[in-house]
Amino acid sequence: MAAPHAAFRSVLIANRGEIALRIMRTARRLGMRTVAVYSDADRDAPHCRAADLALPIGASQPQASYLNIAALLEAARKSGAQAVHPGYGFLAESDAFAGACADAGLVFIGPPADAIRAMGNKAGAKRLMEAAGVPCVPGYQGEDQSVGRMAQEAARIGYPVMIKAAAGGGGRGMRRVDHAEEFEAALQSARSEAENAFGSGELILEKAIVEPRHIEIQVFADAHGNVVHLGERDCSVQRRHQKVIEESPSPAVSAELRARMGAVSVAAARAIGYVGAGTLEFLLAPDGAFYFMEMNTRLQVEHAVTEAIVGVDLVEWQLRVALGEPLPLAQDAIDARRAQGGHAIEVRLCAEDPQQNFLPQSGTVARWRAPEEVRTDHALADGLVVSPYYDSMLAKIVAHGTDRADACRRLARALDDCLLLGLPTNRAFLRDCVAHPAFLAGDVSTAFIDRHFPAATRQAAVPDAAVCQAAAVLLTHLREDTARRYPAELHGWASSRTYPTLCRFTLDGEAIDMRVRALGAQQWELTWDGGATQVALVSEGDRRVTLVLGDTFHAVDYAVMAGACHFVLNGIEHAAIDTTYAKAERSGAQTGNGRISAPMNGRVVAVHVAEGEAVSAGQVLLVVEAMKMEHSIAAPLAGEVRGLFTQVGAQVAPGGLLMEIAAA
């Protein structure tokens, strides 16, 4: 850290969303003034309203705002901030930003620029750790980055190998390669993603440790020579090499192994003159051997589980160390607290669709309700727009129990109680993970999701009868034009007889036709091909109804937004759109098999084909970057590119036409 001010009391948080709110809570509790910054996309974001002062820093793209060092320093100058907290992500691990803050006379609440520089490059970090005696994964981190040399080194290491971005983390620029013939394409893809994410295409290779656990050790150091570790976190449950569930303590780490890994981590921090919060990440092989992967020179997303177990506020520790104070606890006191700290588990609630290989999603939050009795760090609110420019993580839900079984029960209940409607999320998937017998038994590795939740099992099921019935009742109940004209008792009534009316709608994209006949106030008979049943709405509150479907009572939360009714039934989110009075689709419309549309909001970062070029089925046509990840779009059929409607750098919206292929 830069030389600390005697008593800074104004902190600019160079981050956004739940990260900024998390830091503000502690800073304000310590009597500090908080300054927020925001991009164009975040003008109305909750972190702006929560701060004492909020300043604009540029356009929505991260490079123009949250990664813009000059804009951040100017905001600090205008606001009168004396210190800068980078949060986690964006510039938190930028030695250039740390140095620029020091040059501007600002306290950078993080490690010294030299320490960030030393550990910020995976290749250099591995060389340092090997020199310090820290066990490292066998691999290659040489200067020759040519395809030929990298392929040669991969063959020497032996497949499977991991390709990793030397300058970054978070799963970006990372690929696992199982066979030599896949290596060159994976190398090019990883390099492209690394260049876009970190500004550097340098890569390293590592031997892929098959089905390891991902274990990280939290370390903390002050400017007085004190260095401690706060034990481990198990981050093995991952998708796309990114963490999904984190817990502490790890079911696989004994007290003896914890002491060894902790001692290695403390020695590594001392070797580079570290100050502040940091995390050393290791792979724990099935045989008990552990290998250093990288050091994150910042606070981690999952720091909350360590806080729960040790009973401390790590952001407060960061601020106090930046003020020049010594660490508040010694190692023996930390160990004693951990021994009595129970168990904590965190899940990352993300805007993504598990049914589409966790494809990031953007959109508007129709309704949000945080679960009670657990810690939820978030920056969500009804009407909030989740933009495509930033990470897909929306919230962290943390359950703390007396033991692991207790924590699992609390977390499963919290995920059932959590409500987020309006765009796809991984909430139901997370609930299924924490309720899986293998997870409950602590039998996890980085292969947990691939093994227990392969892509085929994550596909959407056809809506069952109960879901269709609930959708029909909700849409019937919510038809405002009918409800305003006459009382509910008269709905569907005629002088001669009651008669059924058509209710046509799409439910999760499936077209459904039902007949609805009113039996009285809030009671209906539903008929459809092959079935009939009676339903009733027996109570109604704030966007919550109790439905009786057949003889079963269901509490259903819902929200209406942009013509769609979003609701939850039996723990699964659904979206229904009333199409009763919509214009009929023109028959003979194009099937669109050769039309390549954008699957999400994002930016085109590569186009691999030209108009008139012949392509084969499965060939990668272009790459779209969204929410910090690159997504390759492949040809659905063999043919010829007859139309190219986008270019590198273009911002695209879901459903936007990118390319058209005429079938061969």
VMD Tcl script that draws the C-alpha trace (Angstrom):
set ca {
  {0.00 0.00 0.00}
  {1.01 3.60 -0.41}
  {2.12 5.40 2.72}
  {-1.14 5.71 4.68}
  {-2.67 9.01 5.68}
  {-2.92 9.53 9.41}
  {-6.70 9.57 9.27}
  {-8.36 9.48 5.87}
  {-12.12 9.63 6.17}
  {-13.34 9.89 2.57}
  {-13.19 6.77 0.36}
  {-13.97 6.48 -3.35}
  {-15.12 3.00 -4.34}
  {-13.87 2.31 -7.86}
  {-16.46 -0.38 -8.54}
  {-20.18 -0.95 -8.89}
  {-23.19 -2.97 -7.78}
  {-23.15 -5.23 -4.74}
  {-19.37 -4.85 -4.47}
  {-19.63 -1.11 -3.97}
  {-22.52 -1.49 -1.53}
  {-20.60 -4.08 0.49}
  {-17.63 -1.73 0.93}
  {-19.86 1.26 1.67}
  {-21.56 -0.54 4.56}
  {-18.31 -1.01 6.44}
  {-16.82 2.37 5.52}
  {-19.90 4.20 6.77}
  {-19.96 2.14 9.97}
  {-16.42 3.34 10.61}
  {-17.52 6.95 10.12}
  {-16.10 7.41 6.64}
  {-17.62 9.40 3.77}
  {-18.32 7.25 0.72}
  {-18.02 8.29 -2.93}
  {-19.54 6.20 -5.73}
  {-18.77 6.30 -9.44}
  {-21.06 5.23 -12.24}
  {-21.13 4.59 -15.98}
  {-23.96 5.62 -18.27}
  {-25.55 2.18 -17.81}
  {-25.47 2.59 -14.01}
  {-26.89 6.09 -13.73}
  {-29.86 4.87 -11.67}
  {-28.09 2.00 -9.91}
  {-28.60 1.37 -6.17}
  {-24.92 1.93 -5.33}
  {-25.22 5.52 -6.57}
  {-28.15 6.24 -4.28}
  {-26.47 4.62 -1.28}
  {-23.30 6.75 -1.42}
  {-22.79 10.20 0.08}
  {-21.74 11.39 -3.37}
  {-21.80 9.79 -6.84}
  {-19.94 10.98 -9.94}
  {-20.10 9.91 -13.61}
  {-17.00 8.37 -15.15}
  {-17.94 7.57 -18.74}
  {-19.80 5.36 -21.19}
  {-21.28 1.96 -20.42}
  {-18.39 -0.11 -21.78}
  {-15.96 -0.97 -18.94}
  {-12.96 0.34 -20.90}
  {-14.58 3.78 -20.99}
  {-15.60 3.90 -17.32}
  {-14.68 1.40 -14.59}
  {-11.38 0.57 -16.31}
  {-10.61 4.21 -17.11}
  {-7.87 5.20 -14.65}
  {-7.84 8.86 -15.66}
  {-11.60 9.19 -15.16}
  {-11.42 7.52 -11.75}
  {-8.61 9.77 -10.56}
  {-10.49 12.83 -11.77}
  {-13.57 11.69 -9.85}
  {-11.43 11.29 -6.73}
  {-10.05 14.80 -7.20}
  {-13.49 16.34 -7.69}
  {-14.99 14.53 -4.72}
  {-12.16 15.28 -2.32}
  {-11.66 11.56 -1.61}
  {-8.43 10.73 0.18}
  {-8.45 6.97 -0.46}
  {-9.59 4.56 -3.17}
  {-10.99 1.08 -2.61}
  {-10.96 -0.90 -5.88}
  {-13.38 -3.61 -4.70}
  {-12.89 -6.90 -6.54}
  {-12.81 -7.13 -10.31}
  {-12.10 -4.31 -12.76}
  {-8.89 -2.53 -11.57}
  {-8.56 -4.29 -8.21}
  {-5.45 -6.15 -9.41}
  {-3.98 -3.40 -11.59}
  {-0.50 -2.32 -10.52}
  {-0.87 0.65 -12.88}
  {-3.96 1.82 -10.99}
  {-2.31 1.29 -7.61}
  {0.72 3.29 -8.76}
  {-1.42 6.06 -10.27}
  {-3.34 6.42 -6.99}
  {-0.08 6.74 -5.06}
  {1.24 9.31 -7.53}
  {-1.98 11.30 -7.07}
  {-1.53 11.29 -3.28}
  {-4.36 8.80 -2.71}
  {-4.28 5.79 -0.41}
  {-4.85 2.67 -2.49}
  {-6.69 0.20 -0.26}
  {-4.89 -2.86 -1.54}
  {-1.38 -4.27 -1.71}
  {1.65 -2.36 -2.99}
  {1.93 -1.99 -6.76}
  {5.11 -4.11 -6.72}
  {3.28 -7.02 -5.07}
  {0.40 -6.77 -7.54}
  {2.88 -6.72 -10.40}
  {4.77 -9.70 -9.03}
  {1.67 -11.88 -8.72}
  {-0.47 -10.40 -11.50}
  {1.20 -12.41 -14.23}
  {0.68 -16.14 -13.80}
  {3.95 -17.00 -15.51}
  {6.03 -14.71 -13.30}
  {4.08 -15.70 -10.20}
  {4.79 -19.38 -10.77}
  {8.50 -18.68 -11.14}
  {8.47 -16.71 -7.89}
  {6.57 -19.43 -6.03}
  {8.83 -22.17 -7.33}
  {11.83 -20.18 -6.07}
  {10.10 -19.86 -2.68}
  {9.54 -23.62 -2.47}
  {5.79 -23.52 -3.07}
  {4.54 -26.63 -4.93}
  {3.32 -25.67 -8.43}
  {1.45 -27.50 -11.18}
  {3.88 -28.75 -13.87}
  {3.61 -26.63 -16.99}
  {5.14 -24.07 -19.32}
  {5.40 -20.32 -18.72}
  {8.04 -19.37 -21.26}
  {8.45 -16.28 -23.43}
  {8.11 -18.16 -26.73}
  {4.38 -17.90 -27.36}
  {4.34 -19.28 -30.90}
  {1.77 -21.90 -31.76}
  {4.48 -24.41 -32.62}
  {6.34 -24.01 -29.33}
  {3.15 -24.07 -27.28}
  {1.99 -27.25 -29.04}
  {5.40 -28.82 -28.44}
  {5.23 -27.96 -24.72}
  {1.69 -29.31 -24.45}
  {2.88 -32.62 -25.87}
  {5.77 -32.65 -23.37}
  {3.45 -31.95 -20.43}
  {0.98 -34.57 -21.62}
  {-2.73 -34.24 -22.28}
  {-5.06 -33.15 -20.83}
  {-3.56 -29.66 -20.44}
  {-4.94 -26.32 -19.30}
  {-4.39 -23.14 -21.31}
  {-4.56 -20.04 -19.09}
  {-4.28 -16.31 -19.60}
  {-1.08 -15.18 -17.90}
  {-2.48 -11.74 -17.08}
  {-5.88 -12.58 -15.62}
  {-8.26 -14.96 -13.97}
  {-11.96 -15.55 -13.36}
  {-12.07 -18.32 -15.97}
  {-11.45 -15.93 -18.86}
  {-8.78 -17.00 -21.32}
  {-8.89 -20.53 -19.91}
  {-9.43 -23.72 -21.89}
  {-8.97 -27.41 -21.13}
  {-7.63 -29.44 -24.05}
  {-7.87 -33.22 -24.02}
  {-6.45 -34.05 -27.45}
  {-3.63 -32.66 -29.58}
  {-5.85 -32.02 -32.61}
  {-7.96 -29.60 -30.52}
  {-5.00 -27.61 -29.24}
  {-4.47 -24.93 -31.90}
  {-8.14 -23.85 -32.05}
  {-8.35 -23.74 -28.24}
  {-5.12 -21.72 -28.06}
  {-6.42 -19.12 -30.52}
  {-9.74 -18.87 -28.69}
  {-8.05 -18.45 -25.29}
  {-5.65 -15.84 -26.65}
  {-8.48 -13.81 -28.19}
  {-10.46 -13.86 -24.96}
  {-7.38 -12.93 -22.92}
  {-6.55 -10.00 -25.20}
  {-10.09 -8.65 -24.95}
  {-10.37 -9.19 -21.19}
  {-6.88 -8.22 -19.99}
  {-5.14 -6.47 -22.86}
  {-2.55 -9.25 -23.05}
  {-2.58 -12.42 -25.09}
  {0.23 -14.10 -23.11}
  {-0.68 -17.65 -22.14}
  {0.73 -20.38 -19.94}
  {0.20 -24.13 -19.99}
  {-0.40 -26.41 -17.04}
  {-0.93 -30.10 -16.59}
  {-4.66 -30.63 -16.04}
  {-5.14 -32.22 -12.64}
  {-8.13 -34.51 -13.17}
  {-11.08 -33.88 -10.86}
  {-9.25 -31.88 -8.20}
  {-10.70 -29.71 -5.50}
  {-10.16 -25.98 -5.81}
  {-8.91 -24.79 -2.42}
  {-7.91 -21.23 -1.61}
  {-6.25 -19.77 1.47}
  {-7.14 -16.28 2.71}
  {-4.06 -14.35 3.87}
  {-3.77 -10.90 5.45}
  {-0.69 -8.78 6.17}
  {-0.09 -5.37 7.73}
  {2.71 -2.83 7.36}
  {4.27 -3.96 10.67}
  {5.46 -7.36 9.46}
  {2.49 -9.39 10.69}
  {1.12 -11.99 8.26}
  {-1.69 -14.45 9.06}
  {-3.97 -16.84 7.24}
  {-7.67 -17.25 7.96}
  {-7.99 -20.80 6.74}
  {-9.34 -22.26 3.53}
  {-12.36 -21.97 1.29}
  {-13.47 -24.82 -0.95}
  {-14.47 -23.42 -4.35}
  {-14.68 -26.68 -6.28}
  {-18.21 -26.38 -7.70}
  {-17.63 -24.43 -10.91}
  {-19.00 -23.87 -14.39}
  {-16.89 -22.48 -17.27}
  {-13.94 -22.49 -14.82}
  {-15.78 -19.94 -12.67}
  {-16.86 -20.53 -9.10}
  {-20.52 -21.15 -8.31}
  {-20.52 -22.43 -4.70}
  {-17.91 -21.72 -2.02}
  {-17.70 -23.03 1.52}
  {-15.56 -23.05 4.63}
  {-14.21 -25.21 6.09}
  {-13.57 -27.64 3.23}
  {-14.87 -31.18 3.83}
  {-11.56 -32.44 2.39}
  {-9.09 -30.39 4.47}
  {-7.92 -31.75 7.80}
  {-6.45 -29.61 10.55}
  {-2.98 -30.86 9.62}
  {-3.44 -30.07 5.90}
  {-4.89 -26.65 6.77}
  {-1.81 -25.85 8.83}
  {0.53 -26.91 5.99}
  {-1.32 -24.97 3.30}
  {-1.64 -21.97 5.59}
  {2.07 -21.98 6.39}
  {2.96 -22.14 2.68}
  {0.60 -19.26 1.95}
  {1.99 -17.07 4.74}
  {5.55 -17.77 3.55}
  {4.56 -16.82 -0.02}
  {3.03 -13.53 1.15}
  {6.14 -12.70 3.16}
  {8.37 -13.49 0.18}
  {6.84 -10.70 -1.90}
  {6.44 -8.12 0.90}
  {2.69 -8.36 0.79}
  {0.36 -5.96 2.64}
  {-3.44 -6.20 2.80}
  {-5.91 -8.95 1.83}
  {-4.91 -11.66 -0.61}
  {-5.80 -15.20 -1.59}
  {-3.59 -18.04 -2.74}
  {-5.38 -20.57 -4.92}
  {-4.43 -24.25 -5.01}
  {-5.52 -27.45 -6.70}
  {-5.93 -30.31 -4.23}
  {-5.43 -33.60 -6.06}
  {-7.33 -36.76 -5.09}
  {-4.11 -38.16 -3.63}
  {-3.82 -35.25 -1.17}
  {-1.07 -33.33 -3.00}
  {-1.69 -29.61 -3.47}
  {-0.35 -27.28 -6.14}
  {-0.19 -23.48 -6.35}
  {-2.19 -21.95 -9.22}
  {-2.25 -18.19 -8.68}
  {-2.55 -15.42 -6.13}
  {-5.41 -12.95 -6.21}
  {-4.07 -9.67 -4.83}
  {-7.45 -8.41 -3.66}
  {-10.51 -9.29 -1.64}
  {-12.43 -12.26 -3.08}
  {-16.11 -12.51 -3.96}
  {-16.35 -15.37 -1.47}
  {-14.77 -13.52 1.48}
  {-18.17 -13.62 3.25}
  {-17.81 -17.28 4.22}
  {-14.50 -16.55 5.95}
  {-16.09 -13.59 7.74}
  {-18.87 -15.86 8.99}
  {-16.50 -18.53 10.32}
  {-13.94 -16.23 11.95}
  {-16.41 -13.54 13.03}
  {-14.58 -10.59 11.47}
  {-15.17 -7.90 8.84}
  {-12.39 -8.22 6.26}
  {-13.22 -4.88 4.64}
  {-12.73 -3.27 8.05}
  {-9.35 -5.01 8.27}
  {-8.47 -3.57 4.85}
  {-9.38 -0.04 5.94}
  {-7.55 -0.30 9.26}
  {-4.40 -1.70 7.64}
  {-4.54 1.12 5.10}
  {-4.65 3.55 8.04}
  {-1.41 2.01 9.31}
  {-2.92 -0.06 12.13}
  {-1.67 -3.58 12.97}
  {-3.79 -6.66 12.32}
  {-6.42 -7.02 15.07}
  {-5.93 -10.79 15.58}
  {-2.91 -13.07 15.81}
  {-2.79 -16.52 14.22}
  {-3.62 -18.46 17.40}
  {-6.72 -16.33 18.02}
  {-7.87 -16.84 14.42}
  {-7.37 -20.60 14.70}
  {-9.38 -20.69 17.92}
  {-12.25 -18.78 16.34}
  {-12.29 -21.07 13.31}
  {-12.44 -24.13 15.54}
  {-15.71 -22.83 17.02}
  {-17.01 -21.07 13.90}
  {-19.33 -23.70 12.46}
  {-19.78 -23.89 8.69}
  {-20.64 -21.34 5.99}
  {-21.66 -21.84 2.34}
  {-22.09 -19.17 -0.34}
  {-23.77 -19.39 -3.74}
  {-23.51 -16.89 -6.58}
  {-26.87 -15.89 -8.00}
  {-26.22 -15.06 -11.64}
  {-28.16 -13.76 -14.63}
  {-27.57 -16.79 -16.80}
  {-29.49 -19.67 -18.34}
  {-28.30 -23.12 -17.21}
  {-30.40 -24.63 -20.00}
  {-28.22 -22.84 -22.58}
  {-24.83 -23.77 -21.13}
  {-25.07 -20.92 -18.59}
  {-25.38 -18.29 -21.31}
  {-25.35 -14.82 -19.66}
  {-28.65 -12.94 -19.70}
  {-29.59 -9.29 -19.54}
  {-32.96 -7.67 -19.01}
  {-35.12 -5.97 -16.40}
  {-35.84 -7.25 -12.90}
  {-39.64 -7.49 -12.62}
  {-39.57 -8.44 -8.95}
  {-36.90 -9.08 -6.34}
  {-37.15 -10.39 -2.80}
  {-34.08 -11.35 -0.81}
  {-34.35 -14.41 1.41}
  {-34.52 -13.87 5.16}
  {-32.37 -15.44 7.90}
  {-29.24 -15.50 5.70}
  {-26.75 -12.91 4.48}
  {-27.50 -11.64 0.96}
  {-25.12 -9.16 -0.65}
  {-26.83 -7.59 -3.65}
  {-27.68 -4.39 -5.51}
  {-31.04 -5.48 -6.87}
  {-34.42 -3.76 -6.95}
  {-37.67 -3.99 -8.88}
  {-37.20 -2.34 -12.27}
  {-33.39 -2.59 -12.23}
  {-31.90 -3.13 -15.69}
  {-29.26 -5.86 -15.80}
  {-26.99 -4.66 -18.59}
  {-24.81 -6.79 -20.87}
  {-21.67 -4.80 -20.08}
  {-20.64 -6.31 -16.74}
  {-20.32 -9.58 -14.86}
  {-23.43 -11.77 -14.69}
  {-23.30 -12.17 -10.89}
  {-26.28 -10.46 -9.25}
  {-26.05 -11.48 -5.60}
  {-24.27 -13.67 -3.06}
  {-26.36 -15.72 -0.65}
  {-24.49 -16.96 2.43}
  {-25.81 -19.45 4.98}
  {-24.00 -19.98 8.30}
  {-24.77 -23.02 10.45}
  {-23.47 -24.91 13.44}
  {-22.16 -27.59 11.08}
  {-22.20 -28.37 7.36}
  {-25.57 -30.16 7.41}
  {-27.14 -27.19 9.19}
  {-25.65 -24.75 6.68}
  {-26.92 -26.85 3.75}
  {-30.46 -26.88 5.15}
  {-30.45 -23.13 5.71}
  {-29.09 -22.44 2.24}
  {-31.60 -24.70 0.48}
  {-34.44 -22.95 2.31}
  {-33.01 -19.52 1.44}
  {-32.87 -20.43 -2.25}
  {-36.49 -21.56 -2.11}
  {-37.44 -18.21 -0.53}
  {-35.37 -16.08 -2.91}
  {-37.49 -14.44 -5.60}
  {-36.12 -12.93 -8.81}
  {-38.50 -12.62 -11.74}
  {-38.09 -11.02 -15.14}
  {-34.99 -12.67 -16.58}
  {-33.42 -16.13 -16.41}
  {-31.16 -16.88 -13.44}
  {-29.42 -19.91 -11.97}
  {-31.44 -19.85 -8.72}
  {-33.27 -23.16 -9.23}
  {-30.06 -24.78 -10.49}
  {-28.21 -23.68 -7.34}
  {-30.96 -25.14 -5.19}
  {-30.67 -28.45 -7.03}
  {-26.89 -28.41 -6.50}
  {-26.98 -27.84 -2.75}
  {-29.69 -30.51 -2.37}
  {-27.82 -33.13 -4.41}
  {-26.76 -36.21 -2.37}
  {-23.15 -35.90 -3.53}
  {-22.96 -32.27 -2.39}
  {-24.63 -33.09 0.92}
  {-22.01 -35.80 1.41}
  {-19.19 -33.34 0.65}
  {-18.18 -35.38 -2.39}
  {-17.34 -32.55 -4.79}
  {-14.61 -31.63 -7.23}
  {-14.25 -29.29 -10.20}
  {-16.07 -32.02 -12.17}
  {-19.18 -31.86 -9.94}
  {-21.46 -30.06 -12.42}
  {-20.31 -32.02 -15.48}
  {-20.78 -35.28 -13.60}
  {-24.10 -34.66 -11.86}
  {-25.70 -31.96 -14.03}
  {-24.59 -32.59 -17.63}
  {-26.07 -30.37 -20.32}
  {-28.70 -32.93 -21.31}
  {-30.23 -32.88 -17.81}
  {-30.46 -29.08 -17.74}
  {-32.81 -28.77 -20.71}
  {-36.22 -27.22 -20.08}
  {-39.03 -29.69 -19.59}
  {-42.34 -29.28 -21.40}
  {-44.64 -27.37 -19.00}
  {-46.77 -29.84 -17.03}
  {-50.51 -29.60 -16.46}
  {-50.25 -27.71 -13.15}
  {-48.02 -25.02 -14.68}
  {-50.37 -24.61 -17.67}
  {-53.37 -24.35 -15.36}
  {-51.68 -21.77 -13.14}
  {-50.71 -19.70 -16.19}
  {-54.26 -19.79 -17.55}
  {-55.74 -18.70 -14.20}
  {-53.24 -15.89 -13.74}
  {-53.75 -14.54 -17.26}
  {-57.51 -14.74 -16.90}
  {-57.35 -13.02 -13.54}
  {-55.04 -10.30 -14.81}
  {-57.00 -9.23 -17.87}
  {-57.42 -5.65 -16.79}
  {-59.81 -4.59 -19.53}
  {-62.29 -7.30 -18.47}
  {-61.86 -6.63 -14.75}
  {-62.62 -2.91 -15.14}
  {-65.90 -3.42 -17.00}
  {-67.94 -5.52 -14.59}
  {-67.63 -7.46 -11.31}
  {-65.73 -10.72 -11.08}
  {-68.99 -12.57 -10.22}
  {-70.26 -11.88 -13.74}
  {-67.17 -13.00 -15.66}
  {-68.18 -15.57 -18.27}
  {-71.86 -15.31 -17.35}
  {-74.72 -15.15 -19.85}
  {-78.50 -15.09 -19.34}
  {-78.93 -18.48 -20.94}
  {-75.82 -20.27 -19.67}
  {-72.20 -19.83 -18.73}
  {-69.89 -20.38 -21.65}
  {-66.20 -21.17 -22.06}
  {-63.85 -18.59 -23.54}
  {-60.59 -19.21 -25.32}
  {-57.36 -18.55 -23.43}
  {-54.42 -18.79 -25.79}
  {-50.91 -18.08 -24.51}
  {-47.26 -18.97 -24.76}
  {-45.72 -20.56 -21.69}
  {-41.92 -20.60 -21.63}
  {-42.09 -20.35 -25.42}
  {-44.61 -23.19 -25.86}
  {-47.98 -22.35 -27.44}
  {-50.93 -23.42 -25.25}
  {-54.69 -23.33 -25.90}
  {-57.23 -23.71 -23.09}
  {-60.93 -23.10 -22.61}
  {-61.94 -21.24 -19.47}
  {-65.48 -21.34 -18.07}
  {-66.35 -19.24 -15.03}
  {-68.07 -21.15 -12.21}
  {-68.38 -18.16 -9.90}
  {-66.21 -15.54 -8.24}
  {-62.56 -16.61 -8.75}
  {-63.54 -20.14 -9.78}
  {-63.12 -21.66 -13.20}
  {-63.27 -24.85 -15.15}
  {-60.34 -25.38 -17.51}
  {-60.53 -27.72 -20.47}
  {-57.87 -28.65 -22.99}
  {-57.09 -31.50 -25.32}
  {-57.36 -34.59 -23.21}
  {-58.23 -33.05 -19.89}
  {-60.39 -30.86 -17.67}
  {-60.19 -29.62 -14.10}
  {-61.64 -27.08 -11.73}
  {-59.45 -24.35 -10.27}
  {-59.94 -21.51 -7.83}
  {-58.14 -18.44 -6.56}
  {-58.74 -18.38 -2.79}
  {-56.55 -15.49 -1.59}
  {-54.64 -12.58 -3.02}
  {-52.00 -10.28 -1.54}
  {-49.14 -8.18 -2.86}
  {-48.48 -9.95 -6.16}
  {-49.08 -13.29 -4.46}
  {-52.07 -15.57 -4.90}
  {-53.11 -18.92 -3.52}
  {-54.43 -21.19 -6.24}
  {-56.30 -24.45 -5.80}
  {-55.45 -26.65 -8.76}
  {-57.59 -29.78 -8.52}
  {-57.30 -30.44 -4.79}
  {-53.82 -28.99 -4.20}
  {-53.11 -25.52 -2.79}
  {-50.24 -23.55 -4.34}
  {-48.82 -20.19 -3.20}
  {-47.76 -18.39 -6.38}
  {-45.66 -15.22 -6.53}
  {-45.91 -13.28 -9.77}
  {-45.04 -10.03 -11.52}
  {-46.26 -8.50 -14.77}
  {-43.77 -6.76 -17.03}
  {-43.77 -5.84 -20.73}
  {-46.85 -7.91 -21.44}
  {-45.56 -11.06 -19.76}
  {-46.68 -12.63 -16.49}
  {-43.66 -14.03 -14.66}
  {-44.46 -16.46 -11.85}
  {-43.01 -19.20 -9.66}
  {-44.69 -22.57 -9.16}
  {-43.11 -25.42 -7.20}
  {-39.78 -23.62 -7.12}
  {-39.45 -23.02 -10.88}
  {-39.79 -19.69 -12.69}
  {-42.06 -19.42 -15.72}
  {-43.18 -16.71 -18.14}
  {-46.60 -16.60 -19.79}
  {-47.72 -14.20 -22.53}
  {-51.40 -13.86 -23.40}
  {-51.80 -14.27 -27.18}
  {-55.59 -14.75 -27.24}
  {-56.11 -11.59 -29.26}
  {-52.75 -11.54 -31.04}
  {-52.57 -11.65 -34.81}
  {-52.12 -15.15 -36.21}
  {-48.69 -16.10 -37.54}
  {-48.55 -16.08 -41.34}
  {-48.42 -19.62 -42.63}
  {-45.45 -20.61 -44.70}
  {-43.10 -18.26 -42.83}
  {-39.40 -18.93 -43.12}
  {-38.10 -21.58 -40.77}
  {-34.96 -19.53 -40.27}
  {-32.61 -22.52 -40.05}
  {-29.92 -20.59 -41.88}
  {-30.49 -17.30 -40.05}
  {-27.84 -16.68 -37.40}
  {-29.22 -14.44 -34.66}
  {-27.56 -13.03 -31.55}
  {-28.40 -15.23 -28.53}
  {-27.84 -12.33 -26.10}
  {-26.78 -8.72 -25.74}
  {-23.09 -8.39 -26.45}
  {-20.26 -7.06 -28.58}
  {-18.92 -8.82 -31.68}
  {-15.20 -9.40 -31.12}
  {-14.41 -11.67 -34.08}
  {-15.90 -12.57 -37.46}
  {-14.26 -15.64 -39.01}
  {-16.06 -15.84 -42.36}
  {-16.84 -13.54 -45.28}
  {-19.86 -13.17 -47.53}
  {-19.83 -15.81 -50.25}
  {-17.65 -18.20 -48.25}
  {-18.60 -21.86 -47.93}
  {-18.99 -23.12 -44.35}
  {-19.48 -26.52 -42.75}
  {-21.92 -27.44 -40.00}
  {-20.42 -26.68 -36.59}
  {-17.81 -24.26 -37.94}
  {-17.29 -21.20 -35.72}
  {-18.63 -18.17 -37.59}
  {-18.18 -15.33 -35.12}
  {-17.57 -14.60 -31.44}
  {-19.71 -12.40 -29.20}
  {-18.45 -11.08 -25.86}
  {-21.04 -10.62 -23.11}
  {-20.68 -10.19 -19.36}
  {-16.90 -10.68 -19.51}
  {-17.04 -14.01 -21.38}
  {-16.63 -14.89 -25.05}
  {-19.24 -17.06 -26.77}
  {-18.58 -18.74 -30.11}
  {-21.50 -18.99 -32.55}
  {-21.30 -21.95 -34.91}
  {-23.00 -22.73 -38.22}
  {-26.15 -24.84 -37.76}
  {-25.78 -26.30 -41.25}
  {-23.41 -26.53 -44.17}
  {-23.83 -23.95 -46.91}
  {-22.74 -20.56 -48.19}
  {-22.73 -17.21 -46.36}
  {-25.30 -15.20 -48.34}
  {-25.56 -12.26 -45.96}
  {-23.25 -10.75 -43.31}
  {-25.04 -8.12 -41.24}
  {-22.55 -7.29 -38.49}
  {-18.89 -6.45 -37.96}
  {-16.23 -6.50 -35.26}
  {-17.01 -3.98 -32.56}
  {-20.76 -3.92 -33.21}
  {-23.10 -4.08 -30.20}
  {-25.86 -6.63 -30.83}
  {-29.21 -7.31 -29.16}
  {-30.89 -10.69 -28.55}
  {-32.51 -11.92 -31.76}
  {-30.62 -9.45 -33.94}
  {-29.77 -10.93 -37.34}
  {-26.01 -11.44 -37.68}
  {-25.64 -13.66 -40.72}
  {-27.60 -15.76 -43.18}
  {-26.50 -19.09 -44.64}
  {-28.01 -20.69 -47.72}
  {-28.07 -24.47 -47.28}
  {-25.74 -26.45 -49.48}
}
mol new
graphics top color blue
foreach p $ca { graphics top sphere $p radius 0.5 }
foreach p [lrange $ca 0 end-1] q [lrange $ca 1 end] { graphics top cylinder $p $q radius 0.2 }
display resetview
